[in-house]
Amino acid sequence: MDLERINKYIENLYKDKEELNRKKFQDETELKDFIPVVDDDVARFLKLIITISSSRDILEIGTSIGYSATSMAQILKKYKGHITTIEFDEAVAKQAKENFIKSGVADIIDIKIGDAKVIIPGLNKKYDLIFQDVDKRLYPVLFDDCIKLLKPGGILVADDTLFPVIDLDPKWHYLIPAIEEFNKLVMTDDRIESTILPIGDGVTIALKKQMNITV
Ligand SMILES: C[S@@+](CC[C@H](N)C(=O)[O-])C[C@H]1O[C@@H](n2cnc3c(N)ncnc32)[C@H](O)[C@@H]1O
């Protein structure tokens, strides 16, 4: 299976459908130096999974310029949902805020500026969905906290989890061991049911089990 060809096909098929797309969002962002944001098919997946699961309270780890948060907020706005998103780069967070205002979703997004390692243990609310998209080296470090922060029946989505097997730019190779560690943690954890989808650079979806119910 040629993943790149498949992704191109999907991208072409949907390119005129989305009102918000990654290229336009990035082009209209003044700040040009930032970590890449999710692919359009991952943004579409997030919107679908929020709708299917009726998620209202969302935690995003890794805001960047706010593309994924804006995509999710478009859906959440209709259902009076809310996103908390965490970013430690102040310039990037400022740009994300401007993008939220421009897109009309600033009222439902709370951006916390600081290190996710410090902020996450201090959160005292439970979430319907957590989108993990921070520095990949933090995925295994924050995994247990993420599961604890989910409500029973809550969903963890993590981006880039097929880094070990895709044709990855060598500049990101140092991140592969952390993703491999994370994937094993997810696969062996009894509190969740999970799989990895071959969209974008790989997306993990994990469901926190309800008490006494196995999927
Ligand atoms: C892949 S980008 C997020 C992309 C975003 N989710 C999107 O698709 O629009 C990861 C972001 O995490 C931020 N980051 C990295 N390490 C962090 C940390 N320890 N705490 C908070 N943010 C961090 C980076 O500055 C970067 O903007």
The ligand as a Gaussian input file, in Angstrom:
#p B3LYP/6-31G(d) Opt

LIG

0 1
 C        2.912000      19.812000      15.840000
 S        2.765000      21.389000      16.577000
 C        1.043000      21.495000      16.906000
 C        0.213000      21.673000      15.672000
 C       -1.245000      21.979000      15.955000
 N       -1.859000      20.946000      16.774000
 C       -2.026000      22.096000      14.659000
 O       -2.184000      21.080000      13.969000
 O       -2.492000      23.213000      14.339000
 C        3.429000      21.140000      18.188000
 C        3.463000      22.386000      19.051000
 O        3.794000      21.994000      20.381000
 C        4.579000      23.023000      20.971000
 N        5.348000      22.432000      22.082000
 C        6.457000      21.653000      22.008000
 N        6.853000      21.274000      23.235000
 C        5.961000      21.810000      24.118000
 C        5.822000      21.758000      25.532000
 N        6.697000      21.090000      26.301000
 N        4.780000      22.401000      26.094000
 C        3.895000      23.095000      25.338000
 N        3.980000      23.192000      23.979000
 C        4.992000      22.550000      23.381000
 C        5.466000      23.528000      19.831000
 O        5.923000      24.842000      20.084000
 C        4.513000      23.419000      18.631000
 O        3.893000      24.642000      18.351000

